[in-house]
Amino acid sequence: MIVITGAAGFIGSCLASALQQAGYNDLVLVDDFSRADKSPNHQAKQGVQRVERSVFLAWLAQEQRSVQYIFHLGARTDTTEFNRELLNELNFEYSKAVWLACVQYGIPLVYASSAATYGDGTFGFDDDTAQLDRLKPLNPYGDSKHAFDQWALAQEKKPFQWVGLKFFNVYGPNEYHKGRMASVVYHAYHKIRKEGRMQLFRSHHPQFKDGEQLRDFIYVKDVVAVCLWLMEHRTVSGLFNLGTGEARTFLDLTKSVFDAMGISAAIDFIDTPLDIRDKYQYFTEANMQKLRATGYTLPFTSLEAGVEDYVYNYLTSNNYW
């Protein structure tokens, strides 16, 4: 059995689809399945077992001999969440318990970290663990992910394969439930369809023009391709960036959405909300040399091609993957 925590969420549900398409059908989906807005992400998946997050560790203790691999993608991912106790419980303590179970039962583990651990990028975006303790995340979510990365690296006993993936700006199908935290591609598509225009945040940084804030946008299909590759290459362990290695502007992304919709670009600028303005990242770009050095050679989807696939095959018809 292959276990995916966070399987009702965005990346987890896409990973489940990719695994099934690759012929891995004995899947165990773990999540809090009470949210109706997430149910389309998993309800159509046949032949899977569903386990509630609250009982997963007890379930694992009983079924561990049948579990071959765990993808731990479940987390509280809202970067505007300031309840540190909640984040500590879901993102740190629960992840520790999953890690320790994998050590005890001899199960390989891939877990979700985040580019939010890099903070404002003062110390770069290099996944060299020697630099880890210098990083200063900008929000409690980033703190929780960073704390677990530090804890994992400090452990004397590790799963025989363990991989932490620092996801950069992931976009793609199955993010319909994410609300404010959905990708700019998702919001742009719906805004343009409704109003024929799109709004982007104005720059409040003298080194960046409006709309030229830079992000490393990665299509979710590339993210899950890396996950499958890691499962099939179990000698690879460590903490790795997962982006494309090429930062693009929000203008580039938004114009790609207009192009995919066949509409002339019309873009306005608004002030960045005060509640996130002082914690806003103006530049992110993954250094991908470390993952490439392990032998991962598949190309990453270009921003234009990823947006086109997302718009044509999912957003226009509200399809799920």
C-alpha positions as semicolon CSV with decimal commas, in nm:
position;residue;x (nm);y (nm);z (nm)
1;M;0,000;0,000;0,000
2;I;0,106;0,358;-0,073
3;V;-0,017;0,615;0,179
4;I;-0,087;0,980;0,095
5;T;-0,168;1,216;0,379
6;G;-0,345;1,535;0,277
7;A;-0,506;1,329;0,001
8;A;-0,822;1,541;-0,011
9;G;-0,613;1,850;-0,072
10;F;-0,457;2,003;-0,380
11;I;-0,122;1,829;-0,429
12;G;-0,220;1,511;-0,247
13;S;-0,523;1,445;-0,468
14;C;-0,317;1,512;-0,782
15;L;-0,052;1,269;-0,660
16;A;-0,320;1,004;-0,607
17;S;-0,439;1,052;-0,965
18;A;-0,086;1,032;-1,103
19;L;-0,014;0,714;-0,906
20;Q;-0,331;0,549;-1,034
21;Q;-0,248;0,648;-1,391
22;A;0,097;0,494;-1,343
23;G;-0,061;0,168;-1,231
24;Y;-0,026;0,203;-0,853
25;N;-0,378;0,121;-0,740
26;D;-0,338;0,009;-0,378
27;L;-0,363;0,356;-0,231
28;V;-0,456;0,471;0,118
29;L;-0,589;0,826;0,130
30;V;-0,552;1,002;0,465
31;D;-0,718;1,332;0,553
32;D;-0,999;1,501;0,741
33;F;-1,272;1,406;0,497
34;S;-1,540;1,623;0,658
35;R;-1,500;1,920;0,421
36;A;-1,759;1,900;0,145
37;D;-1,567;2,144;-0,076
38;K;-1,278;1,896;-0,092
39;S;-1,486;1,589;-0,173
40;P;-1,457;1,620;-0,555
41;N;-1,079;1,586;-0,515
42;H;-1,113;1,227;-0,395
43;Q;-1,467;1,096;-0,429
44;A;-1,425;0,976;-0,789
45;K;-1,112;0,777;-0,711
46;Q;-1,203;0,410;-0,716
47;G;-1,035;0,122;-0,535
48;V;-0,876;0,336;-0,266
49;Q;-0,896;0,309;0,110
50;R;-0,978;0,622;0,311
51;V;-0,847;0,671;0,664
52;E;-0,932;0,971;0,883
53;R;-0,629;1,174;0,984
54;S;-0,722;1,149;1,352
55;V;-0,690;0,768;1,353
56;F;-0,415;0,728;1,095
57;L;-0,128;0,662;1,337
58;A;-0,330;0,392;1,515
59;W;-0,425;0,246;1,176
60;L;-0,058;0,248;1,070
61;A;0,044;0,059;1,383
62;Q;-0,194;-0,218;1,280
63;E;-0,127;-0,216;0,904
64;Q;0,241;-0,117;0,885
65;R;0,355;-0,449;0,737
66;S;0,146;-0,378;0,427
67;V;0,260;-0,016;0,382
68;Q;0,538;0,030;0,126
69;Y;0,564;0,408;0,109
70;I;0,429;0,724;0,272
71;F;0,385;1,065;0,110
72;H;0,314;1,302;0,397
73;L;0,157;1,604;0,227
74;G;-0,106;1,688;0,489
75;A;-0,058;2,025;0,658
76;R;-0,222;2,352;0,747
77;T;-0,100;2,553;0,445
78;D;-0,258;2,896;0,498
79;T;0,024;3,152;0,508
80;T;-0,213;3,399;0,679
81;E;-0,280;3,159;0,969
82;F;-0,141;3,302;1,293
83;N;-0,262;3,036;1,536
84;R;0,077;2,898;1,627
85;E;-0,068;2,625;1,847
86;L;-0,271;2,489;1,556
87;L;0,028;2,504;1,321
88;N;0,249;2,337;1,579
89;E;-0,003;2,056;1,622
90;L;-0,071;1,990;1,253
91;N;0,256;2,082;1,084
92;F;0,516;1,996;1,347
93;E;0,396;1,746;1,607
94;Y;0,190;1,537;1,365
95;S;0,479;1,529;1,118
96;K;0,715;1,417;1,396
97;A;0,479;1,132;1,478
98;V;0,465;1,024;1,112
99;W;0,846;1,040;1,087
100;L;0,900;0,835;1,402
101;A;0,650;0,575;1,282
102;C;0,839;0,546;0,952
103;V;1,163;0,493;1,145
104;Q;1,003;0,231;1,368
105;Y;0,834;0,039;1,086
106;G;1,102;0,077;0,817
107;I;0,887;0,279;0,574
108;P;1,033;0,535;0,329
109;L;0,895;0,887;0,365
110;V;0,853;1,190;0,141
111;Y;0,717;1,496;0,320
112;A;0,612;1,845;0,218
113;S;0,825;2,137;0,324
114;S;0,788;2,482;0,168
115;A;0,973;2,770;0,006
116;A;0,810;2,981;0,280
117;T;1,103;2,862;0,496
118;Y;1,330;3,097;0,299
119;G;1,157;3,412;0,425
120;D;1,240;3,724;0,224
121;G;1,524;3,549;0,042
122;T;1,803;3,741;0,218
123;F;2,004;3,420;0,242
124;G;1,906;3,297;-0,103
125;F;1,708;2,991;-0,209
126;D;1,976;2,726;-0,186
127;D;1,875;2,390;-0,033
128;D;2,221;2,338;0,115
129;T;2,138;2,220;0,467
130;A;2,451;2,387;0,604
131;Q;2,266;2,717;0,560
132;L;1,940;2,597;0,717
133;D;1,976;2,762;1,057
134;R;2,024;3,106;0,900
135;L;1,677;3,112;0,742
136;K;1,409;3,343;0,883
137;P;1,055;3,264;0,762
138;L;0,813;3,555;0,739
139;N;0,504;3,390;0,887
140;P;0,401;3,120;1,138
141;Y;0,331;2,872;0,856
142;G;0,688;2,909;0,731
143;D;0,814;2,881;1,088
144;S;0,631;2,550;1,138
145;K;0,776;2,401;0,820
146;H;1,124;2,529;0,898
147;A;1,108;2,388;1,251
148;F;1,027;2,043;1,118
149;D;1,308;2,056;0,859
150;Q;1,550;2,141;1,139
151;W;1,414;1,868;1,364
152;A;1,429;1,606;1,087
153;L;1,790;1,684;0,999
154;A;1,889;1,665;1,365
155;Q;1,751;1,314;1,409
156;E;2,005;1,038;1,458
157;K;1,753;0,781;1,336
158;K;1,597;0,850;0,998
159;P;1,377;0,647;0,764
160;F;1,597;0,448;0,523
161;Q;1,473;0,687;0,255
162;W;1,354;1,031;0,361
163;V;1,294;1,333;0,141
164;G;1,170;1,679;0,232
165;L;1,045;1,880;-0,066
166;K;1,046;2,258;-0,045
167;F;0,752;2,337;-0,273
168;F;0,766;2,674;-0,445
169;N;0,455;2,831;-0,605
170;V;0,248;2,532;-0,716
171;Y;-0,055;2,581;-0,941
172;G;-0,288;2,346;-1,124
173;P;-0,609;2,141;-1,102
174;N;-0,778;2,038;-0,775
175;E;-0,713;2,368;-0,596
176;Y;-1,077;2,480;-0,628
177;H;-1,133;2,460;-0,249
178;K;-0,838;2,679;-0,147
179;G;-1,015;3,017;-0,155
180;R;-0,777;3,306;-0,096
181;M;-0,480;3,067;-0,095
182;A;-0,548;2,932;-0,445
183;S;-0,294;3,020;-0,714
184;V;-0,294;3,345;-0,907
185;V;-0,374;3,141;-1,219
186;Y;-0,698;3,022;-1,059
187;H;-0,798;3,369;-0,942
188;A;-0,699;3,532;-1,270
189;Y;-0,907;3,292;-1,474
190;H;-1,224;3,356;-1,273
191;K;-1,167;3,732;-1,252
192;I;-1,108;3,758;-1,627
193;R;-1,407;3,541;-1,710
194;K;-1,631;3,757;-1,493
195;E;-1,494;4,106;-1,561
196;G;-1,261;4,082;-1,859
197;R;-0,980;4,228;-1,647
198;M;-0,735;4,123;-1,378
199;Q;-0,592;4,302;-1,076
200;L;-0,239;4,248;-0,947
201;F;-0,069;4,380;-0,638
202;R;0,115;4,708;-0,677
203;S;0,481;4,694;-0,583
204;H;0,575;4,856;-0,252
205;H;0,943;4,783;-0,308
206;P;1,161;5,036;-0,498
207;Q;1,353;4,764;-0,684
208;F;1,041;4,611;-0,843
209;K;0,794;4,765;-1,086
210;D;0,423;4,692;-1,051
211;G;0,351;4,335;-1,160
212;E;0,718;4,248;-1,188
213;Q;0,738;4,072;-0,855
214;L;0,898;3,736;-0,929
215;R;0,801;3,383;-0,830
216;D;0,912;3,033;-0,920
217;F;0,580;2,895;-1,048
218;I;0,568;2,516;-1,086
219;Y;0,288;2,312;-1,240
220;V;0,145;2,049;-1,008
221;K;0,199;1,776;-1,269
222;D;0,575;1,839;-1,241
223;V;0,554;1,818;-0,862
224;V;0,391;1,476;-0,869
225;A;0,633;1,357;-1,138
226;V;0,917;1,425;-0,894
227;C;0,729;1,238;-0,619
228;L;0,687;0,930;-0,839
229;W;1,053;0,943;-0,942
230;L;1,164;0,956;-0,580
231;M;0,951;0,650;-0,499
232;E;1,124;0,465;-0,780
233;H;1,475;0,583;-0,675
234;R;1,493;0,495;-0,308
235;T;1,864;0,564;-0,265
236;V;1,787;0,939;-0,283
237;S;1,741;1,112;0,054
238;G;1,764;1,468;0,178
239;L;1,603;1,810;0,172
240;F;1,541;1,940;-0,180
241;N;1,394;2,245;-0,350
242;L;1,105;2,180;-0,585
243;G;1,049;2,461;-0,829
244;T;1,146;2,508;-1,193
245;G;1,462;2,705;-1,125
246;E;1,330;2,998;-1,333
247;A;1,154;3,293;-1,170
248;R;0,879;3,460;-1,374
249;T;0,680;3,777;-1,312
250;F;0,315;3,797;-1,215
251;L;0,268;3,991;-1,539
252;D;0,405;3,694;-1,734
253;L;0,168;3,460;-1,555
254;T;-0,139;3,682;-1,596
255;K;-0,073;3,746;-1,964
256;S;-0,044;3,369;-2,011
257;V;-0,394;3,330;-1,865
258;F;-0,533;3,597;-2,099
259;D;-0,362;3,423;-2,393
260;A;-0,500;3,082;-2,295
261;M;-0,849;3,235;-2,276
262;G;-0,809;3,414;-2,609
263;I;-0,866;3,757;-2,451
264;S;-0,658;4,074;-2,483
265;A;-0,476;4,156;-2,160
266;A;-0,631;4,422;-1,936
267;I;-0,449;4,453;-1,601
268;D;-0,497;4,697;-1,312
269;F;-0,289;4,735;-0,997
270;I;-0,409;4,754;-0,638
271;D;-0,227;4,802;-0,309
272;T;-0,100;4,487;-0,140
273;P;-0,325;4,423;0,163
274;L;-0,182;4,560;0,485
275;D;-0,209;4,227;0,666
276;I;0,047;4,069;0,434
277;R;0,239;4,369;0,300
278;D;0,530;4,352;0,544
279;K;0,563;3,975;0,491
280;Y;0,537;3,974;0,112
281;Q;0,804;3,794;-0,091
282;Y;0,917;3,989;-0,397
283;F;1,141;3,720;-0,540
284;T;1,165;3,343;-0,516
285;E;1,366;3,111;-0,739
286;A;1,458;2,754;-0,653
287;N;1,817;2,645;-0,693
288;M;1,750;2,306;-0,852
289;Q;2,109;2,179;-0,879
290;K;2,082;1,948;-0,579
291;L;1,784;1,754;-0,716
292;R;1,935;1,745;-1,065
293;A;2,256;1,604;-0,919
294;T;2,063;1,298;-0,794
295;G;1,981;1,206;-1,154
296;Y;1,641;1,369;-1,202
297;T;1,647;1,476;-1,567
298;L;1,283;1,533;-1,666
299;P;1,216;1,888;-1,793
300;F;0,982;2,120;-1,608
301;T;0,675;2,251;-1,786
302;S;0,706;2,611;-1,907
303;L;0,477;2,866;-1,745
304;E;0,293;2,920;-2,072
305;A;0,239;2,548;-2,136
306;G;0,131;2,480;-1,777
307;V;-0,120;2,765;-1,775
308;E;-0,258;2,656;-2,112
309;D;-0,310;2,297;-1,994
310;Y;-0,469;2,413;-1,668
311;V;-0,705;2,657;-1,840
312;Y;-0,802;2,437;-2,138
313;N;-0,837;2,102;-1,967
314;Y;-0,954;2,193;-1,617
315;L;-1,067;2,547;-1,544
316;T;-1,289;2,597;-1,850
317;S;-1,491;2,287;-1,766
318;N;-1,434;2,276;-1,387
319;N;-1,261;1,938;-1,430
320;Y;-1,066;1,759;-1,161
321;W;-0,759;1,545;-1,205
